[in-house]
Amino acid sequence: MDFTQVQDLPTGTPQGQQTTMPSSTSETHNQTKTAGAQAPTADLPKQTLFNQRDDINNPHTPDTDGLEQTHFGYKTVNKAEKQARVADVFTSVAKKYDIMNDLMSFGIHRLWKRYAISLSGVRAGQHVLDIAGGTGDLAKVFSREVGKSGHVVLSDINAAMLEVGRERLINAGCNNVDFVLANAETLAPFDDESFDLVTISFGLRNVTDKDAALKSMYRVLKPGGRLLILEFSKPVFEPLSKAYDLYSFTALPMMGKIIANDSESYQYLAESIRMHPDQQTLKQMMQQAGFENCDYHNLTAGIVAVHRGFKA
């Protein structure tokens, strides 16, 4: 069966059966695209195939963007290259992502996420899209809050991260969640006005074209729906900002090396935080995308901020 409408996503099957992710290589991707995204068979017990609803195509190519450049951390790269570079980072860190989050933030990331959820206004029966949801921290809570009559889609561009989130939520018994590979810039698998709530937690800074992503988020929201963005931001207290810089560029790569055997990825993560728009700039970007009543809430003196906007 091919799924073309968000409302057609299966909600009664055992979770994981409708998961739409590659098992290993790009060859699998090409084969399954050609084959029409058939369901896994007995001959492929460990292989989860792409579904035609998936869209992780890179919207930036030499044909569309030429040699136009953007930032990858502090490096300058062609726009067409950034998606693959970010994919390499998160494929590398996926298995250690949760433990590294706890170590890097001293566990405070759990409080940040809890506060963001408190601003969500999520209710039973609603439809929620968690973009760049990775290991499923927010989706797990939303699954409980929307209940049996609601629905949650955990979306990520990175198959390795989505696999971690899928396994975690299946083990937690979340049977109203689907897992979809999607590019935040297009959100192509999803119809207009499909969701009551769209969230993205610590993912927007990795998107190549943030303006395009914000417009796509606006598109898939229902009228009256809200967007929540939880992201690292600019500390408002200068002495803290300097101490934070020192910590980020020394301790984070060191922990990455020791725990995940990957210092370069965590060097990039530290740099990507510095390149992300500050609070007021991001608020203006949301307004330009069409969102109304936009505001933000600084957490831990602005190290992190929660931005909120509504679709009229």
Sine and cosine of phi, psi and omega as CSV:
sin_phi,cos_phi,sin_psi,cos_psi,sin_omega,cos_omega
0.00,0.00,0.70,-0.72,0.07,-1.00
-0.98,-0.18,0.71,-0.70,0.01,-1.00
-0.98,-0.20,0.84,-0.54,-0.02,-1.00
-0.88,-0.47,-0.25,0.97,0.00,-1.00
-0.86,-0.51,0.62,-0.79,0.03,-1.00
-0.85,0.53,-0.64,0.77,-0.03,-1.00
-0.93,0.38,-0.23,0.97,0.03,-1.00
-1.00,0.10,-0.10,0.99,0.01,-1.00
-0.86,0.51,0.73,-0.68,-0.02,-1.00
-0.93,0.36,0.70,-0.71,0.01,-1.00
-0.89,-0.46,-0.19,0.98,-0.07,-1.00
-0.98,-0.22,-0.17,0.99,-0.02,-1.00
-0.99,0.15,0.38,-0.92,0.06,-1.00
-0.84,0.55,0.74,-0.67,-0.09,-1.00
-0.89,0.45,0.64,-0.77,-0.05,-1.00
0.96,-0.29,-0.46,0.89,0.01,-1.00
-0.93,0.36,-0.54,0.84,-0.03,-1.00
-0.99,-0.14,0.10,0.99,0.00,-1.00
-0.87,0.50,0.60,-0.80,-0.11,-0.99
-0.83,-0.56,0.99,0.10,-0.07,-1.00
-0.58,-0.81,0.42,-0.91,0.04,-1.00
-0.98,0.19,0.42,-0.91,0.03,-1.00
-1.00,0.03,-0.52,0.85,-0.04,-1.00
-0.41,-0.91,-0.96,0.27,-0.25,-0.97
-0.95,-0.33,0.16,-0.99,0.07,-1.00
-0.92,0.40,-0.39,0.92,0.05,-1.00
-0.89,0.46,-0.66,0.75,0.06,-1.00
-0.87,0.50,-0.67,0.75,0.02,-1.00
-0.84,0.54,-0.77,0.63,-0.06,-1.00
-0.91,0.43,-0.65,0.76,-0.02,-1.00
-0.89,0.45,-0.70,0.72,-0.08,-1.00
-0.97,0.26,-0.52,0.85,0.10,-1.00
-0.88,0.48,-0.67,0.74,-0.02,-1.00
-0.93,0.36,-0.62,0.79,-0.08,-1.00
-0.98,0.19,-0.08,1.00,0.03,-1.00
1.00,0.07,0.34,0.94,0.10,-0.99
0.85,0.53,0.83,0.55,0.02,-1.00
-0.95,0.32,0.40,-0.92,0.00,-1.00
-0.94,0.34,0.39,-0.92,0.06,-1.00
-0.85,0.53,0.59,-0.80,0.00,-1.00
-0.90,-0.43,0.04,-1.00,0.00,-1.00
-0.90,0.43,-0.41,0.91,0.01,-1.00
-0.97,0.23,-0.25,0.97,-0.04,-1.00
-0.79,-0.61,0.91,0.40,-0.14,-0.99
-0.91,0.42,-0.45,0.89,-0.07,-1.00
-0.95,-0.32,0.10,0.99,-0.13,-0.99
-0.96,-0.28,0.83,-0.55,0.06,-1.00
-0.95,-0.30,0.85,-0.53,-0.18,-0.98
-1.00,-0.07,0.34,-0.94,0.11,-0.99
-0.90,0.44,0.55,-0.83,0.14,-0.99
-0.95,-0.33,0.50,-0.87,-0.07,-1.00
-0.90,0.44,-0.28,0.96,0.03,-1.00
-0.95,0.30,-0.35,0.94,-0.05,-1.00
-0.92,0.40,0.57,-0.82,0.10,-1.00
-0.58,-0.81,0.99,-0.13,0.11,-0.99
-0.89,-0.46,0.40,0.92,0.04,-1.00
-0.90,0.43,0.59,-0.81,0.03,-1.00
-0.99,0.14,0.90,-0.43,0.02,-1.00
-0.95,0.32,-0.14,0.99,-0.02,-1.00
-0.95,-0.32,0.91,-0.41,0.02,-1.00
-0.75,-0.66,0.25,-0.97,0.09,-1.00
-0.83,0.55,-0.48,0.88,0.01,-1.00
-0.96,0.29,-0.62,0.78,-0.07,-1.00
-1.00,0.06,-0.54,0.84,-0.11,-0.99
-0.87,-0.49,-0.08,1.00,-0.03,-1.00
0.85,0.53,-0.76,-0.64,0.00,-1.00
-0.97,-0.23,0.34,0.94,0.02,-1.00
-0.85,0.52,0.65,-0.76,-0.14,-0.99
-0.91,-0.42,0.32,-0.95,0.07,-1.00
-0.54,-0.84,-0.03,-1.00,-0.03,-1.00
-0.99,-0.16,0.57,-0.82,0.18,-0.98
-0.80,-0.60,1.00,-0.04,-0.24,-0.97
0.91,0.42,-0.75,-0.66,0.03,-1.00
-1.00,0.01,-0.12,0.99,0.01,-1.00
-0.99,0.15,0.40,-0.92,0.12,-0.99
-0.95,-0.32,0.81,-0.58,-0.03,-1.00
-0.72,-0.69,0.30,-0.96,0.13,-0.99
-0.91,0.41,0.60,-0.80,-0.01,-1.00
-0.81,0.59,-0.60,0.80,-0.05,-1.00
-0.91,0.41,-0.31,0.95,-0.06,-1.00
-1.00,-0.05,-0.36,0.93,-0.21,-0.98
-0.91,0.42,-0.67,0.74,-0.06,-1.00
-0.85,0.53,-0.69,0.72,-0.01,-1.00
-0.92,0.39,-0.61,0.79,0.01,-1.00
-0.91,0.41,-0.68,0.73,0.05,-1.00
-0.90,0.43,-0.62,0.78,0.04,-1.00
-0.86,0.50,-0.67,0.75,0.03,-1.00
-0.87,0.50,-0.65,0.76,-0.01,-1.00
-0.87,0.48,-0.78,0.63,-0.13,-0.99
-0.98,0.19,-0.42,0.91,0.16,-0.99
-0.91,0.42,-0.61,0.79,0.00,-1.00
-0.93,0.38,-0.64,0.77,-0.14,-0.99
-0.99,-0.10,-0.07,1.00,-0.17,-0.98
-0.81,0.59,-0.75,0.66,-0.10,-0.99
-0.92,0.40,-0.45,0.89,-0.04,-1.00
-0.95,-0.30,0.18,0.98,-0.16,-0.99
-0.87,0.49,-0.74,0.67,-0.07,-1.00
-0.91,0.41,-0.72,0.69,-0.02,-1.00
-0.92,0.40,-0.57,0.82,0.04,-1.00
-0.93,0.36,-0.60,0.80,0.06,-1.00
-0.87,0.49,-0.69,0.73,0.03,-1.00
-0.89,0.46,-0.69,0.72,-0.03,-1.00
-0.93,0.36,-0.72,0.70,-0.09,-1.00
-0.92,0.40,-0.59,0.81,-0.07,-1.00
-0.97,-0.22,0.06,1.00,-0.08,-1.00
0.85,0.53,0.53,0.85,0.03,-1.00
0.99,0.13,-0.07,1.00,-0.09,-1.00
-0.94,0.35,-0.37,0.93,0.00,-1.00
-0.85,0.52,-0.46,0.89,0.04,-1.00
-0.92,0.40,-0.61,0.79,0.04,-1.00
-0.94,0.33,-0.63,0.78,0.06,-1.00
-0.85,0.52,-0.72,0.70,-0.03,-1.00
-0.93,0.38,-0.62,0.79,0.03,-1.00
-0.88,0.47,-0.65,0.76,0.01,-1.00
-0.92,0.40,-0.67,0.74,0.03,-1.00
-0.86,0.51,-0.68,0.73,0.01,-1.00
-0.89,0.45,-0.57,0.82,0.01,-1.00
-0.91,0.42,-0.38,0.93,0.02,-1.00
-1.00,-0.04,-0.04,1.00,-0.14,-0.99
-0.97,0.24,-0.47,0.88,-0.07,-1.00
0.90,0.43,0.34,0.94,-0.08,-1.00
-0.91,0.41,0.64,-0.77,-0.05,-1.00
-0.72,-0.69,0.28,-0.96,0.03,-1.00
-0.84,0.54,0.66,-0.75,0.06,-1.00
1.00,0.03,-0.08,1.00,-0.04,-1.00
-0.99,0.12,0.29,-0.96,0.05,-1.00
-0.94,-0.33,0.79,-0.61,-0.11,-0.99
-0.82,-0.57,0.69,-0.72,0.12,-0.99
-0.90,-0.43,0.87,-0.49,0.07,-1.00
-0.96,-0.28,0.97,-0.25,-0.06,-1.00
-1.00,0.08,0.57,-0.82,-0.05,-1.00
0.79,0.62,0.62,0.78,-0.12,-0.99
-0.96,0.28,-0.24,0.97,0.14,-0.99
0.76,0.65,-0.91,-0.42,-0.14,-0.99
-0.99,0.10,0.07,1.00,0.24,-0.97
1.00,0.08,0.36,0.93,0.00,-1.00
-0.84,0.54,-0.77,0.63,-0.03,-1.00
-0.96,0.26,-0.67,0.75,-0.05,-1.00
-0.87,0.50,-0.57,0.82,0.01,-1.00
-0.88,0.47,-0.68,0.73,0.02,-1.00
-0.94,0.33,-0.69,0.72,0.00,-1.00
-0.88,0.47,-0.58,0.81,0.03,-1.00
-0.84,0.54,-0.68,0.74,0.01,-1.00
-0.94,0.33,-0.64,0.77,-0.10,-1.00
-0.95,0.32,-0.60,0.80,-0.03,-1.00
-0.99,0.17,-0.36,0.93,0.09,-1.00
0.95,0.32,-0.16,-0.99,-0.07,-1.00
-0.90,0.43,-0.47,0.88,-0.03,-1.00
-1.00,0.07,-0.12,0.99,0.01,-1.00
-0.97,-0.23,-0.05,-1.00,-0.06,-1.00
-0.45,-0.89,0.63,-0.78,0.01,-1.00
-0.81,-0.59,0.68,-0.74,0.14,-0.99
-0.90,-0.43,0.86,-0.50,0.11,-0.99
-1.00,-0.08,0.90,-0.44,-0.09,-1.00
-0.86,-0.51,0.61,-0.80,0.09,-1.00
-0.42,-0.91,0.45,-0.89,0.04,-1.00
-1.00,0.10,-0.26,0.97,-0.12,-0.99
-0.95,-0.30,0.87,-0.49,-0.07,-1.00
-0.90,0.43,-0.60,0.80,-0.02,-1.00
-0.91,0.42,-0.67,0.74,0.04,-1.00
-0.92,0.40,-0.68,0.73,-0.02,-1.00
-0.90,0.43,-0.56,0.83,0.04,-1.00
-0.91,0.42,-0.63,0.77,0.05,-1.00
-0.90,0.45,-0.71,0.70,0.02,-1.00
-0.90,0.43,-0.65,0.76,0.03,-1.00
-0.86,0.51,-0.76,0.65,-0.02,-1.00
-0.88,0.47,-0.65,0.76,-0.03,-1.00
-0.91,0.43,-0.70,0.71,-0.06,-1.00
-0.97,0.26,-0.55,0.83,0.09,-1.00
-0.88,0.47,-0.71,0.71,0.01,-1.00
-0.90,0.44,-0.46,0.89,0.01,-1.00
-1.00,0.09,-0.03,1.00,0.04,-1.00
0.98,0.21,0.39,0.92,0.01,-1.00
-0.98,0.18,0.99,-0.17,-0.09,-1.00
-0.97,-0.22,0.28,0.96,0.09,-1.00
-0.85,-0.53,0.49,0.87,-0.05,-1.00
-0.84,-0.54,0.71,-0.71,0.16,-0.99
-0.91,-0.41,0.37,-0.93,-0.12,-0.99
-0.82,-0.57,0.88,-0.47,-0.14,-0.99
-0.72,-0.69,0.79,-0.61,0.15,-0.99
-0.96,0.28,0.81,-0.58,-0.01,-1.00
-0.43,-0.90,0.50,-0.87,0.06,-1.00
-1.00,-0.01,0.82,-0.57,-0.06,-1.00
-0.87,0.49,-0.43,0.90,-0.04,-1.00
-0.95,0.31,-0.43,0.90,-0.06,-1.00
-0.88,-0.47,-0.57,0.82,-0.11,-0.99
0.73,0.69,0.65,0.76,-0.13,-0.99
-0.85,0.52,-0.53,0.85,-0.01,-1.00
-0.92,0.39,-0.22,0.98,-0.19,-0.98
-0.93,-0.36,0.64,-0.77,0.00,-1.00
-0.97,0.24,0.29,-0.96,0.11,-0.99
-0.86,0.50,0.58,-0.81,0.13,-0.99
0.79,0.62,0.79,0.61,-0.06,-1.00
-0.98,-0.20,-0.37,0.93,-0.19,-0.98
-0.79,-0.61,0.57,-0.82,0.09,-1.00
-0.99,0.15,-0.47,0.88,-0.06,-1.00
-0.61,-0.80,0.73,-0.69,0.13,-0.99
-0.84,-0.54,0.75,-0.66,0.03,-1.00
-0.79,-0.62,0.48,-0.88,0.16,-0.99
-0.58,-0.81,0.85,-0.52,-0.13,-0.99
-0.89,-0.47,0.91,-0.41,0.03,-1.00
0.82,0.57,0.62,0.78,0.01,-1.00
-0.79,-0.62,-0.43,0.90,-0.12,-0.99
-0.89,0.45,-0.56,0.83,-0.06,-1.00
-0.92,0.40,-0.30,0.95,0.00,-1.00
-1.00,-0.03,-0.08,1.00,-0.03,-1.00
-0.98,0.18,0.68,-0.73,-0.04,-1.00
-0.90,0.43,-0.78,0.63,-0.02,-1.00
-0.89,-0.45,1.00,-0.09,-0.07,-1.00
-0.92,0.39,-0.57,0.82,0.02,-1.00
-0.89,0.46,-0.67,0.74,0.03,-1.00
-0.90,0.44,-0.64,0.77,0.01,-1.00
-0.90,0.44,-0.69,0.73,0.00,-1.00
-0.89,0.45,-0.63,0.78,0.03,-1.00
-0.92,0.40,-0.59,0.80,0.04,-1.00
-0.93,0.37,-0.62,0.78,0.05,-1.00
-0.89,0.46,-0.65,0.76,0.04,-1.00
-0.89,0.46,-0.66,0.75,-0.04,-1.00
-0.87,0.50,-0.70,0.71,-0.12,-0.99
-0.99,0.13,-0.15,0.99,0.04,-1.00
-0.98,0.18,0.60,-0.80,0.14,-0.99
-0.96,0.28,0.41,-0.91,0.14,-0.99
-0.83,0.55,0.74,-0.68,-0.08,-1.00
1.00,0.02,-0.13,0.99,0.01,-1.00
-0.97,0.25,0.24,-0.97,-0.04,-1.00
-0.78,-0.62,0.47,-0.88,0.09,-1.00
-0.93,-0.37,0.70,-0.71,0.12,-0.99
-0.84,-0.54,0.78,-0.62,0.06,-1.00
-0.86,-0.50,0.89,-0.45,0.11,-0.99
-0.96,-0.26,0.87,-0.49,-0.10,-1.00
-0.42,-0.91,0.44,-0.90,0.15,-0.99
-0.87,0.50,0.54,-0.84,-0.06,-1.00
-0.60,-0.80,-0.44,-0.90,-0.10,-0.99
-0.97,-0.26,0.88,-0.48,0.04,-1.00
-0.84,0.54,0.64,-0.77,-0.07,-1.00
-1.00,-0.05,-0.10,1.00,-0.03,-1.00
-0.91,-0.41,0.93,-0.37,-0.18,-0.98
-0.84,0.54,-0.73,0.69,0.04,-1.00
-0.86,0.52,-0.60,0.80,0.05,-1.00
-0.91,0.41,-0.62,0.79,-0.01,-1.00
-0.87,0.49,-0.67,0.74,0.00,-1.00
-0.93,0.37,-0.67,0.74,0.03,-1.00
-0.91,0.42,-0.61,0.79,0.01,-1.00
-0.91,0.43,-0.66,0.75,0.06,-1.00
-0.87,0.49,-0.72,0.70,0.00,-1.00
-0.87,0.49,-0.70,0.72,0.01,-1.00
-0.90,0.44,-0.72,0.70,-0.10,-1.00
-0.89,0.46,-0.65,0.76,-0.13,-0.99
-1.00,-0.07,-0.01,1.00,0.08,-1.00
-0.88,-0.48,-0.83,0.55,-0.09,-1.00
-0.95,0.32,-0.66,0.75,-0.07,-1.00
-0.89,0.45,-0.78,0.63,0.05,-1.00
-0.88,0.47,-0.56,0.83,0.01,-1.00
-0.91,0.42,-0.72,0.70,0.04,-1.00
-0.90,0.44,-0.63,0.77,0.03,-1.00
-0.87,0.50,-0.63,0.77,0.02,-1.00
-0.92,0.39,-0.69,0.72,-0.08,-1.00
-0.96,0.29,-0.72,0.70,-0.12,-0.99
-1.00,0.06,-0.70,0.71,-0.11,-0.99
-0.94,-0.34,0.00,1.00,-0.04,-1.00
0.81,0.58,0.66,0.75,-0.06,-1.00
-0.41,-0.91,1.00,-0.01,0.00,-1.00
-0.99,0.14,-0.51,0.86,-0.08,-1.00
-0.90,0.43,-0.65,0.76,-0.01,-1.00
-0.89,0.45,-0.62,0.78,-0.02,-1.00
-0.98,0.19,-0.39,0.92,0.18,-0.98
-0.91,0.42,-0.69,0.72,0.05,-1.00
-0.88,0.47,-0.69,0.72,-0.03,-1.00
-0.87,0.49,-0.64,0.76,0.05,-1.00
-0.90,0.43,-0.68,0.74,-0.01,-1.00
-0.93,0.38,-0.62,0.78,-0.05,-1.00
-0.90,0.43,-0.52,0.86,0.04,-1.00
-0.90,0.43,-0.66,0.75,-0.03,-1.00
-0.94,0.35,-0.44,0.90,-0.03,-1.00
-1.00,0.04,-0.13,0.99,-0.03,-1.00
-0.97,0.24,0.57,-0.82,0.01,-1.00
-0.85,0.53,0.54,-0.84,0.03,-1.00
-0.97,0.25,0.01,-1.00,-0.14,-0.99
-0.83,0.56,-0.79,0.62,-0.09,-1.00
-0.93,0.37,-0.61,0.79,0.01,-1.00
-0.90,0.44,-0.69,0.72,0.00,-1.00
-0.91,0.41,-0.62,0.78,0.06,-1.00
-0.86,0.51,-0.69,0.73,0.02,-1.00
-0.91,0.42,-0.60,0.80,0.04,-1.00
-0.90,0.44,-0.63,0.77,0.05,-1.00
-0.90,0.44,-0.67,0.74,0.02,-1.00
-0.90,0.44,-0.64,0.77,0.01,-1.00
-0.91,0.41,-0.46,0.89,0.04,-1.00
-0.98,0.19,-0.14,0.99,0.06,-1.00
0.91,-0.43,-0.11,0.99,-0.05,-1.00
-0.96,0.29,0.56,-0.83,-0.01,-1.00
-0.90,-0.44,0.27,-0.96,0.01,-1.00
0.78,0.63,0.66,0.75,-0.04,-1.00
-0.96,0.27,0.65,-0.76,0.11,-0.99
-0.52,-0.86,0.11,-0.99,0.08,-1.00
-0.57,-0.82,0.40,-0.91,-0.03,-1.00
-0.79,-0.61,0.89,-0.47,0.04,-1.00
-0.97,0.24,0.69,-0.72,0.07,-1.00
-0.85,-0.53,0.60,-0.80,-0.04,-1.00
0.77,0.64,0.80,0.61,0.07,-1.00
0.85,0.52,0.53,0.85,0.09,-1.00
1.00,-0.03,-0.01,1.00,0.11,-0.99
-0.84,0.54,-0.58,0.81,0.06,-1.00
-0.75,-0.66,0.51,-0.86,0.09,-1.00
-0.67,-0.74,0.55,-0.83,0.13,-0.99
-0.96,-0.29,0.88,-0.47,0.08,-1.00
-0.99,-0.16,0.61,-0.80,-0.04,-1.00
-0.70,-0.71,0.68,-0.74,0.06,-1.00
-0.53,-0.85,0.35,-0.94,-0.09,-1.00
-0.81,-0.58,0.50,-0.87,0.09,-1.00
-0.99,-0.16,0.82,-0.57,-0.05,-1.00
-0.92,0.40,0.00,0.00,0.00,0.00
